[in-house]
Amino acid sequence: MWNCKHCKVDVSRQIAHPAIDSLGIHFVCPSCFKRNSLVGAGRGSVRLQQATAADDSSVNRPFLRSNGDLFFRQKIHNKYFQIQLTRDCLDRVFGSDGSVSQDTEVLRVNLKHIIGIAAQKLRDGSHSPIKVLCADFGLA
C-alpha cells in the first residue's frame, strides 16, 4: 500500500504501479495525479519503499510513462487536468523513437501546442485524463 503525500489517500500497489523515468522511481496518485517518489531498499533483489519528504528532491517532475503513453498534469483555466499523450501520437506526429530522452524533448518542444489541443478538447466536453491522439493533428 502506498500513501500519497499530497492528498493523503492510501493507494493499492495494484492500482498505482511504480514507474521509472529519467527522474527516478515513482508512482502517480490516481486521486490527485501528483507524483510520489519511491526509493530502493534492501540488498539483493529490488524492493521499493515510499520515499520520505527528505528523499524527495524534485516534486515537480514532468511526466509519467505508462504503456508507452505519457501522462502529465497541467493547469488549464485555473484547474489541473491530467493529459495523456499517446505512444502512437509521439511516434507518428512527433517522430519520437520511444526513448525517455526523446519523449522528454518532444514534450518540451511541443508543450504549448499539446496544451492548446487539450484545452480545446476541454471546451468540447472532454474530461481528465484528456487523451491527445494522432487524429488531433489530422492523422487517421
CNS distance restraints for C-alpha pairs under 8 A (distance, minus, plus):
assign (resid   1 and name CA) (resid  10 and name CA) 6.58 0.50 0.50
assign (resid   1 and name CA) (resid  11 and name CA) 5.73 0.50 0.50
assign (resid   1 and name CA) (resid  12 and name CA) 4.78 0.50 0.50
assign (resid   1 and name CA) (resid  13 and name CA) 5.44 0.50 0.50
assign (resid   2 and name CA) (resid  10 and name CA) 5.79 0.50 0.50
assign (resid   2 and name CA) (resid  11 and name CA) 5.09 0.50 0.50
assign (resid   2 and name CA) (resid  12 and name CA) 6.26 0.50 0.50
assign (resid   2 and name CA) (resid  13 and name CA) 6.43 0.50 0.50
assign (resid   2 and name CA) (resid  50 and name CA) 6.77 0.50 0.50
assign (resid   3 and name CA) (resid   8 and name CA) 5.98 0.50 0.50
assign (resid   3 and name CA) (resid   9 and name CA) 5.69 0.50 0.50
assign (resid   3 and name CA) (resid  10 and name CA) 4.42 0.50 0.50
assign (resid   3 and name CA) (resid  11 and name CA) 5.87 0.50 0.50
assign (resid   3 and name CA) (resid  50 and name CA) 7.92 0.50 0.50
assign (resid   4 and name CA) (resid   8 and name CA) 4.81 0.50 0.50
assign (resid   4 and name CA) (resid   9 and name CA) 5.39 0.50 0.50
assign (resid   4 and name CA) (resid  10 and name CA) 6.46 0.50 0.50
assign (resid   4 and name CA) (resid  11 and name CA) 7.25 0.50 0.50
assign (resid   4 and name CA) (resid  29 and name CA) 6.18 0.50 0.50
assign (resid   4 and name CA) (resid  36 and name CA) 6.58 0.50 0.50
assign (resid   5 and name CA) (resid   9 and name CA) 7.98 0.50 0.50
assign (resid   5 and name CA) (resid  36 and name CA) 6.89 0.50 0.50
assign (resid   6 and name CA) (resid  32 and name CA) 7.76 0.50 0.50
assign (resid   6 and name CA) (resid  34 and name CA) 7.15 0.50 0.50
assign (resid   7 and name CA) (resid  31 and name CA) 7.79 0.50 0.50
assign (resid   7 and name CA) (resid  32 and name CA) 6.66 0.50 0.50
assign (resid   9 and name CA) (resid  31 and name CA) 7.52 0.50 0.50
assign (resid  11 and name CA) (resid  15 and name CA) 6.89 0.50 0.50
assign (resid  11 and name CA) (resid  16 and name CA) 6.58 0.50 0.50
assign (resid  11 and name CA) (resid  29 and name CA) 7.21 0.50 0.50
assign (resid  11 and name CA) (resid  30 and name CA) 7.95 0.50 0.50
assign (resid  12 and name CA) (resid  16 and name CA) 6.31 0.50 0.50
assign (resid  13 and name CA) (resid  17 and name CA) 5.68 0.50 0.50
assign (resid  13 and name CA) (resid  18 and name CA) 7.78 0.50 0.50
assign (resid  15 and name CA) (resid  30 and name CA) 7.87 0.50 0.50
assign (resid  16 and name CA) (resid  27 and name CA) 5.96 0.50 0.50
assign (resid  16 and name CA) (resid  28 and name CA) 6.39 0.50 0.50
assign (resid  16 and name CA) (resid  29 and name CA) 6.55 0.50 0.50
assign (resid  16 and name CA) (resid  30 and name CA) 6.89 0.50 0.50
assign (resid  17 and name CA) (resid  27 and name CA) 6.13 0.50 0.50
assign (resid  18 and name CA) (resid  25 and name CA) 6.72 0.50 0.50
assign (resid  18 and name CA) (resid  26 and name CA) 5.55 0.50 0.50
assign (resid  18 and name CA) (resid  27 and name CA) 4.80 0.50 0.50
assign (resid  18 and name CA) (resid  38 and name CA) 7.88 0.50 0.50
assign (resid  19 and name CA) (resid  25 and name CA) 5.65 0.50 0.50
assign (resid  19 and name CA) (resid  26 and name CA) 5.43 0.50 0.50
assign (resid  19 and name CA) (resid  27 and name CA) 5.88 0.50 0.50
assign (resid  19 and name CA) (resid  64 and name CA) 7.11 0.50 0.50
assign (resid  19 and name CA) (resid  65 and name CA) 7.03 0.50 0.50
assign (resid  19 and name CA) (resid  66 and name CA) 7.53 0.50 0.50
assign (resid  20 and name CA) (resid  24 and name CA) 5.44 0.50 0.50
assign (resid  20 and name CA) (resid  25 and name CA) 4.36 0.50 0.50
assign (resid  20 and name CA) (resid  26 and name CA) 6.31 0.50 0.50
assign (resid  20 and name CA) (resid  64 and name CA) 7.97 0.50 0.50
assign (resid  20 and name CA) (resid  65 and name CA) 7.75 0.50 0.50
assign (resid  21 and name CA) (resid  25 and name CA) 6.77 0.50 0.50
assign (resid  21 and name CA) (resid  64 and name CA) 7.50 0.50 0.50
assign (resid  21 and name CA) (resid  65 and name CA) 7.34 0.50 0.50
assign (resid  21 and name CA) (resid 100 and name CA) 6.55 0.50 0.50
assign (resid  22 and name CA) (resid 100 and name CA) 6.63 0.50 0.50
assign (resid  22 and name CA) (resid 101 and name CA) 7.58 0.50 0.50
assign (resid  23 and name CA) (resid  61 and name CA) 7.03 0.50 0.50
assign (resid  24 and name CA) (resid  37 and name CA) 7.53 0.50 0.50
assign (resid  24 and name CA) (resid  38 and name CA) 7.97 0.50 0.50
assign (resid  25 and name CA) (resid  37 and name CA) 6.11 0.50 0.50
assign (resid  25 and name CA) (resid  38 and name CA) 5.36 0.50 0.50
assign (resid  25 and name CA) (resid  39 and name CA) 6.72 0.50 0.50
assign (resid  26 and name CA) (resid  35 and name CA) 6.49 0.50 0.50
assign (resid  26 and name CA) (resid  36 and name CA) 5.40 0.50 0.50
assign (resid  26 and name CA) (resid  37 and name CA) 4.30 0.50 0.50
assign (resid  26 and name CA) (resid  38 and name CA) 4.90 0.50 0.50
assign (resid  27 and name CA) (resid  35 and name CA) 5.83 0.50 0.50
assign (resid  27 and name CA) (resid  36 and name CA) 5.43 0.50 0.50
assign (resid  27 and name CA) (resid  37 and name CA) 6.67 0.50 0.50
assign (resid  27 and name CA) (resid  38 and name CA) 7.29 0.50 0.50
assign (resid  28 and name CA) (resid  33 and name CA) 5.59 0.50 0.50
assign (resid  28 and name CA) (resid  34 and name CA) 5.49 0.50 0.50
assign (resid  28 and name CA) (resid  35 and name CA) 4.48 0.50 0.50
assign (resid  28 and name CA) (resid  36 and name CA) 6.12 0.50 0.50
assign (resid  28 and name CA) (resid  64 and name CA) 7.43 0.50 0.50
assign (resid  29 and name CA) (resid  33 and name CA) 4.87 0.50 0.50
assign (resid  29 and name CA) (resid  34 and name CA) 5.59 0.50 0.50
assign (resid  29 and name CA) (resid  35 and name CA) 6.48 0.50 0.50
assign (resid  29 and name CA) (resid  36 and name CA) 7.37 0.50 0.50
assign (resid  33 and name CA) (resid  73 and name CA) 6.84 0.50 0.50
assign (resid  33 and name CA) (resid  82 and name CA) 6.91 0.50 0.50
assign (resid  34 and name CA) (resid  73 and name CA) 7.62 0.50 0.50
assign (resid  35 and name CA) (resid  59 and name CA) 6.75 0.50 0.50
assign (resid  35 and name CA) (resid  60 and name CA) 7.64 0.50 0.50
assign (resid  35 and name CA) (resid  61 and name CA) 7.29 0.50 0.50
assign (resid  36 and name CA) (resid  50 and name CA) 7.66 0.50 0.50
assign (resid  36 and name CA) (resid  51 and name CA) 7.55 0.50 0.50
assign (resid  36 and name CA) (resid  56 and name CA) 7.99 0.50 0.50
assign (resid  36 and name CA) (resid  59 and name CA) 7.37 0.50 0.50
assign (resid  37 and name CA) (resid  50 and name CA) 6.41 0.50 0.50
assign (resid  37 and name CA) (resid  51 and name CA) 5.31 0.50 0.50
assign (resid  37 and name CA) (resid  55 and name CA) 7.72 0.50 0.50
assign (resid  37 and name CA) (resid  56 and name CA) 6.03 0.50 0.50
assign (resid  37 and name CA) (resid  59 and name CA) 7.87 0.50 0.50
assign (resid  38 and name CA) (resid  48 and name CA) 6.33 0.50 0.50
assign (resid  38 and name CA) (resid  49 and name CA) 5.62 0.50 0.50
assign (resid  38 and name CA) (resid  50 and name CA) 4.47 0.50 0.50
assign (resid  38 and name CA) (resid  51 and name CA) 4.70 0.50 0.50
assign (resid  39 and name CA) (resid  48 and name CA) 5.75 0.50 0.50
assign (resid  39 and name CA) (resid  49 and name CA) 5.60 0.50 0.50
assign (resid  39 and name CA) (resid  50 and name CA) 6.24 0.50 0.50
assign (resid  39 and name CA) (resid  51 and name CA) 5.50 0.50 0.50
assign (resid  39 and name CA) (resid  55 and name CA) 7.90 0.50 0.50
assign (resid  40 and name CA) (resid  46 and name CA) 6.72 0.50 0.50
assign (resid  40 and name CA) (resid  47 and name CA) 5.90 0.50 0.50
assign (resid  40 and name CA) (resid  48 and name CA) 4.89 0.50 0.50
assign (resid  40 and name CA) (resid  49 and name CA) 6.43 0.50 0.50
assign (resid  41 and name CA) (resid  46 and name CA) 7.20 0.50 0.50
assign (resid  41 and name CA) (resid  47 and name CA) 5.48 0.50 0.50
assign (resid  41 and name CA) (resid  48 and name CA) 5.81 0.50 0.50
assign (resid  41 and name CA) (resid  49 and name CA) 6.43 0.50 0.50
assign (resid  42 and name CA) (resid  46 and name CA) 7.26 0.50 0.50
assign (resid  42 and name CA) (resid  47 and name CA) 6.50 0.50 0.50
assign (resid  51 and name CA) (resid  55 and name CA) 5.57 0.50 0.50
assign (resid  51 and name CA) (resid  56 and name CA) 6.50 0.50 0.50
assign (resid  52 and name CA) (resid  56 and name CA) 6.63 0.50 0.50
assign (resid  62 and name CA) (resid  72 and name CA) 6.37 0.50 0.50
assign (resid  62 and name CA) (resid  73 and name CA) 7.98 0.50 0.50
assign (resid  63 and name CA) (resid  70 and name CA) 6.28 0.50 0.50
assign (resid  63 and name CA) (resid  71 and name CA) 5.48 0.50 0.50
assign (resid  63 and name CA) (resid  72 and name CA) 4.57 0.50 0.50
assign (resid  63 and name CA) (resid  73 and name CA) 7.55 0.50 0.50
assign (resid  64 and name CA) (resid  70 and name CA) 5.68 0.50 0.50
assign (resid  64 and name CA) (resid  71 and name CA) 5.05 0.50 0.50
assign (resid  64 and name CA) (resid  72 and name CA) 6.34 0.50 0.50
assign (resid  65 and name CA) (resid  69 and name CA) 5.61 0.50 0.50
assign (resid  65 and name CA) (resid  70 and name CA) 4.72 0.50 0.50
assign (resid  65 and name CA) (resid  71 and name CA) 6.31 0.50 0.50
assign (resid  66 and name CA) (resid  70 and name CA) 6.55 0.50 0.50
assign (resid  66 and name CA) (resid  71 and name CA) 7.56 0.50 0.50
assign (resid  67 and name CA) (resid  87 and name CA) 7.98 0.50 0.50
assign (resid  68 and name CA) (resid  86 and name CA) 7.23 0.50 0.50
assign (resid  68 and name CA) (resid  87 and name CA) 5.10 0.50 0.50
assign (resid  68 and name CA) (resid  98 and name CA) 7.41 0.50 0.50
assign (resid  69 and name CA) (resid  84 and name CA) 6.59 0.50 0.50
assign (resid  69 and name CA) (resid  85 and name CA) 5.68 0.50 0.50
assign (resid  69 and name CA) (resid  86 and name CA) 4.49 0.50 0.50
assign (resid  69 and name CA) (resid  87 and name CA) 4.63 0.50 0.50
assign (resid  70 and name CA) (resid  83 and name CA) 7.98 0.50 0.50
assign (resid  70 and name CA) (resid  84 and name CA) 5.61 0.50 0.50
assign (resid  70 and name CA) (resid  85 and name CA) 5.07 0.50 0.50
assign (resid  70 and name CA) (resid  86 and name CA) 6.46 0.50 0.50
assign (resid  70 and name CA) (resid  87 and name CA) 7.32 0.50 0.50
assign (resid  71 and name CA) (resid  82 and name CA) 6.58 0.50 0.50
assign (resid  71 and name CA) (resid  83 and name CA) 5.51 0.50 0.50
assign (resid  71 and name CA) (resid  84 and name CA) 4.51 0.50 0.50
assign (resid  71 and name CA) (resid  85 and name CA) 6.38 0.50 0.50
assign (resid  72 and name CA) (resid  82 and name CA) 5.59 0.50 0.50
assign (resid  72 and name CA) (resid  83 and name CA) 5.39 0.50 0.50
assign (resid  72 and name CA) (resid  84 and name CA) 6.76 0.50 0.50
assign (resid  73 and name CA) (resid  80 and name CA) 6.46 0.50 0.50
assign (resid  73 and name CA) (resid  81 and name CA) 5.60 0.50 0.50
assign (resid  73 and name CA) (resid  82 and name CA) 4.48 0.50 0.50
assign (resid  73 and name CA) (resid  83 and name CA) 6.16 0.50 0.50
assign (resid  74 and name CA) (resid  80 and name CA) 5.39 0.50 0.50
assign (resid  74 and name CA) (resid  81 and name CA) 5.42 0.50 0.50
assign (resid  74 and name CA) (resid  82 and name CA) 6.30 0.50 0.50
assign (resid  74 and name CA) (resid  83 and name CA) 7.03 0.50 0.50
assign (resid  74 and name CA) (resid 115 and name CA) 7.83 0.50 0.50
assign (resid  75 and name CA) (resid  79 and name CA) 5.23 0.50 0.50
assign (resid  75 and name CA) (resid  80 and name CA) 4.21 0.50 0.50
assign (resid  75 and name CA) (resid  81 and name CA) 6.25 0.50 0.50
assign (resid  76 and name CA) (resid  80 and name CA) 6.16 0.50 0.50
assign (resid  76 and name CA) (resid  81 and name CA) 7.03 0.50 0.50
assign (resid  76 and name CA) (resid 119 and name CA) 6.61 0.50 0.50
assign (resid  81 and name CA) (resid 128 and name CA) 5.55 0.50 0.50
assign (resid  81 and name CA) (resid 129 and name CA) 6.64 0.50 0.50
assign (resid  81 and name CA) (resid 130 and name CA) 7.49 0.50 0.50
assign (resid  82 and name CA) (resid 128 and name CA) 5.40 0.50 0.50
assign (resid  82 and name CA) (resid 129 and name CA) 4.62 0.50 0.50
assign (resid  82 and name CA) (resid 130 and name CA) 6.29 0.50 0.50
assign (resid  83 and name CA) (resid 118 and name CA) 7.15 0.50 0.50
assign (resid  83 and name CA) (resid 128 and name CA) 6.90 0.50 0.50
assign (resid  83 and name CA) (resid 129 and name CA) 5.21 0.50 0.50
assign (resid  83 and name CA) (resid 130 and name CA) 4.70 0.50 0.50
assign (resid  83 and name CA) (resid 131 and name CA) 6.05 0.50 0.50
assign (resid  83 and name CA) (resid 132 and name CA) 7.29 0.50 0.50
assign (resid  84 and name CA) (resid 129 and name CA) 6.12 0.50 0.50
assign (resid  84 and name CA) (resid 130 and name CA) 5.80 0.50 0.50
assign (resid  84 and name CA) (resid 131 and name CA) 4.62 0.50 0.50
assign (resid  84 and name CA) (resid 132 and name CA) 5.98 0.50 0.50
assign (resid  85 and name CA) (resid  89 and name CA) 6.74 0.50 0.50
assign (resid  85 and name CA) (resid  90 and name CA) 7.03 0.50 0.50
assign (resid  85 and name CA) (resid 131 and name CA) 6.06 0.50 0.50
assign (resid  85 and name CA) (resid 132 and name CA) 4.93 0.50 0.50
assign (resid  85 and name CA) (resid 133 and name CA) 6.81 0.50 0.50
assign (resid  86 and name CA) (resid  90 and name CA) 6.28 0.50 0.50
assign (resid  86 and name CA) (resid 131 and name CA) 7.11 0.50 0.50
assign (resid  86 and name CA) (resid 132 and name CA) 6.36 0.50 0.50
assign (resid  86 and name CA) (resid 133 and name CA) 6.07 0.50 0.50
assign (resid  87 and name CA) (resid  91 and name CA) 6.15 0.50 0.50
assign (resid  87 and name CA) (resid  98 and name CA) 7.79 0.50 0.50
assign (resid  88 and name CA) (resid  92 and name CA) 5.89 0.50 0.50
assign (resid  88 and name CA) (resid  93 and name CA) 7.90 0.50 0.50
assign (resid  88 and name CA) (resid 133 and name CA) 7.50 0.50 0.50
assign (resid  88 and name CA) (resid 134 and name CA) 6.90 0.50 0.50
assign (resid  89 and name CA) (resid  93 and name CA) 5.23 0.50 0.50
assign (resid  89 and name CA) (resid  94 and name CA) 6.92 0.50 0.50
assign (resid  89 and name CA) (resid 132 and name CA) 7.47 0.50 0.50
assign (resid  89 and name CA) (resid 133 and name CA) 5.54 0.50 0.50
assign (resid  89 and name CA) (resid 134 and name CA) 4.77 0.50 0.50
assign (resid  90 and name CA) (resid  94 and name CA) 5.18 0.50 0.50
assign (resid  90 and name CA) (resid  95 and name CA) 6.37 0.50 0.50
assign (resid  90 and name CA) (resid  96 and name CA) 5.52 0.50 0.50
assign (resid  90 and name CA) (resid  98 and name CA) 7.80 0.50 0.50
assign (resid  90 and name CA) (resid 103 and name CA) 7.28 0.50 0.50
assign (resid  90 and name CA) (resid 106 and name CA) 7.62 0.50 0.50
assign (resid  91 and name CA) (resid  95 and name CA) 4.69 0.50 0.50
assign (resid  91 and name CA) (resid  96 and name CA) 4.79 0.50 0.50
assign (resid  91 and name CA) (resid  97 and name CA) 6.59 0.50 0.50
assign (resid  91 and name CA) (resid  98 and name CA) 7.20 0.50 0.50
assign (resid  92 and name CA) (resid  96 and name CA) 7.76 0.50 0.50
assign (resid  92 and name CA) (resid 134 and name CA) 7.26 0.50 0.50
assign (resid  93 and name CA) (resid 134 and name CA) 6.49 0.50 0.50
assign (resid  93 and name CA) (resid 137 and name CA) 7.29 0.50 0.50
assign (resid  93 and name CA) (resid 139 and name CA) 7.93 0.50 0.50
assign (resid  94 and name CA) (resid 106 and name CA) 6.65 0.50 0.50
assign (resid  96 and name CA) (resid 102 and name CA) 5.72 0.50 0.50
assign (resid  96 and name CA) (resid 103 and name CA) 6.11 0.50 0.50
assign (resid  96 and name CA) (resid 106 and name CA) 7.01 0.50 0.50
assign (resid  97 and name CA) (resid 102 and name CA) 6.47 0.50 0.50
assign (resid  97 and name CA) (resid 103 and name CA) 7.79 0.50 0.50
assign (resid  98 and name CA) (resid 102 and name CA) 6.64 0.50 0.50
assign (resid  98 and name CA) (resid 103 and name CA) 6.40 0.50 0.50
assign (resid  99 and name CA) (resid 103 and name CA) 6.11 0.50 0.50
assign (resid 100 and name CA) (resid 104 and name CA) 6.00 0.50 0.50
assign (resid 101 and name CA) (resid 105 and name CA) 6.23 0.50 0.50
assign (resid 102 and name CA) (resid 106 and name CA) 6.13 0.50 0.50
assign (resid 103 and name CA) (resid 107 and name CA) 6.16 0.50 0.50
assign (resid 104 and name CA) (resid 108 and name CA) 6.12 0.50 0.50
assign (resid 105 and name CA) (resid 109 and name CA) 6.02 0.50 0.50
assign (resid 106 and name CA) (resid 110 and name CA) 5.90 0.50 0.50
assign (resid 106 and name CA) (resid 111 and name CA) 7.87 0.50 0.50
assign (resid 107 and name CA) (resid 111 and name CA) 5.23 0.50 0.50
assign (resid 110 and name CA) (resid 114 and name CA) 6.21 0.50 0.50
assign (resid 111 and name CA) (resid 115 and name CA) 6.02 0.50 0.50
assign (resid 112 and name CA) (resid 116 and name CA) 6.05 0.50 0.50
assign (resid 113 and name CA) (resid 117 and name CA) 6.38 0.50 0.50
assign (resid 114 and name CA) (resid 118 and name CA) 6.27 0.50 0.50
assign (resid 114 and name CA) (resid 132 and name CA) 7.41 0.50 0.50
assign (resid 115 and name CA) (resid 119 and name CA) 6.01 0.50 0.50
assign (resid 116 and name CA) (resid 120 and name CA) 6.29 0.50 0.50
assign (resid 117 and name CA) (resid 121 and name CA) 6.23 0.50 0.50
assign (resid 117 and name CA) (resid 132 and name CA) 7.33 0.50 0.50
assign (resid 117 and name CA) (resid 136 and name CA) 7.23 0.50 0.50
assign (resid 118 and name CA) (resid 122 and name CA) 6.24 0.50 0.50
assign (resid 118 and name CA) (resid 130 and name CA) 6.26 0.50 0.50
assign (resid 118 and name CA) (resid 131 and name CA) 7.69 0.50 0.50
assign (resid 118 and name CA) (resid 132 and name CA) 6.83 0.50 0.50
assign (resid 119 and name CA) (resid 123 and name CA) 6.37 0.50 0.50
assign (resid 120 and name CA) (resid 124 and name CA) 6.23 0.50 0.50
assign (resid 121 and name CA) (resid 125 and name CA) 6.34 0.50 0.50
assign (resid 121 and name CA) (resid 126 and name CA) 5.38 0.50 0.50
assign (resid 121 and name CA) (resid 130 and name CA) 7.33 0.50 0.50
assign (resid 122 and name CA) (resid 126 and name CA) 4.78 0.50 0.50
assign (resid 122 and name CA) (resid 127 and name CA) 6.57 0.50 0.50
assign (resid 122 and name CA) (resid 130 and name CA) 7.68 0.50 0.50
assign (resid 126 and name CA) (resid 130 and name CA) 6.38 0.50 0.50
assign (resid 132 and name CA) (resid 136 and name CA) 6.62 0.50 0.50
assign (resid 133 and name CA) (resid 137 and name CA) 7.41 0.50 0.50
assign (resid 134 and name CA) (resid 138 and name CA) 6.67 0.50 0.50
assign (resid 134 and name CA) (resid 139 and name CA) 5.13 0.50 0.50
assign (resid 134 and name CA) (resid 140 and name CA) 6.50 0.50 0.50
assign (resid 135 and name CA) (resid 139 and name CA) 4.73 0.50 0.50
assign (resid 135 and name CA) (resid 140 and name CA) 5.25 0.50 0.50
